[in-house]
Amino acid sequence: MDQRAAVGVILAGGSGRRIGGDKPFVPLAGRPLLAHVIARLAPQCRRLAINAAQDPRLAAFGLPVIPDGTEGGQGPLSGILAAMDWAAAQGAARVLTAPVDTPFLPEDLAARLAGVDAPIVLARTADGLQGTCGLWSVDLRDTLAAALASGTRKVTGFTEAQGAESVLFPEGDPPPFLNVNRPEDLARAETALAGT
């Protein structure tokens, strides 16, 4: 399957408190963190959007901005539901999601996940599942909406209940799913980019 058949959504709805807030705009090697994730995903997707609250600064990235699919404060599953809804409106059967704090995503993420025929396919490393880096069937929209309405908030709780499959990605330096959550993570990412 052509990896560009994927449509993708960058999950950028979190508050980013541990890194001082405004996570999409945190500078990394002179560019906003969001710009790094776009650069990784855009070549892999025929369409790309950002899941976030409306913010005029996001217009500079030239991508659609889609709000959470439910009331705020319901965590990443709400963003994944919004991604599914947006993908369905694009006529896509599945949607690729990744968080805004992963600047070193694999360049073959979409292709490798698309190689598995399952309603949910998640990236996995030796450290475990990367719960928000996945390919999701839009047919799960009603199921996910019902799970959110019943109080489900943990991504892996939902994915396990749906029998998600996973694809193992090799370790790297920097790790492909390094999360820039704290100042020390940002420093590590800066060091990695300085060495390339």
Residue, then its C-alpha position, 0 to 999 in steps of 0.5 A: m500500500d502506498q504510504r501516502a494513502a494515509v491521512g494523519v492528525i497530529l494530537a496537540g491538544g494537551s496543556g504541556r504543563r511539564i514543559g511550561g505550556d504551549k507545547p506545539f510552539v516550544p522551540l526545538a533547534g530554532r523551530p516549533l516542536l510542531a514543525h518537526v512533527i509536521a516535517r516527519l508526517a507530511p511526506q507520509c500522508r496525503r492529508l494532514a491536520i492538527n488536533a488542538a484548540q483554536d489558536p491563531r498561531l496555528a494558521a502559520f502551519g497551513l493545516p486544518v485545525i480540528p478541535d476535540g470530538t468531545e468536551g475538553g478535559q477527556g484526554p488523548l482519546s477525545g483527540i483520536l475521536a476528532a481525528m476519526d471524524w475528520a478522516a471519515a469526512q475526507g473519505a478515508a477508512r483509517v487515520l494515522t495519529a501521532p502526538v506533537d511531542t515526538p519530533f523523531l517519528p520513523e519515516d516509515l511509520a505510516a507504511r509499516l502500520a498500514g501493513v497490518d490489517a486490524p481496526i487499530v494498529l499501534a507502534r511498539t518499541a522495546d519499552g512498550l506500546q506507543g498508545t497515541c502513535g497508531l492507525w485507527s479505523v474510522d468505523l470505531r467512531d461510535t465505539l470510541a464515543a460510547a467509551l468516552a461517554s462511559g468514562t474511559r480515559k486511558v488509551t491503552g484501556f480502549t485499544e486493548a478492549q478492541g484487540a489492537e495489533s502492534v508493530l515493533f519499531p527498532e530502537g535508535d539514537p535518538p529514540p524514534f518515539l522520544n517524547v519531549n515532555r520535560p525540559e530535560d527531554l527538550a535538551r536531549a532532543e536539542t543535542a540529538l539534532a545538533g549531532t545530525 
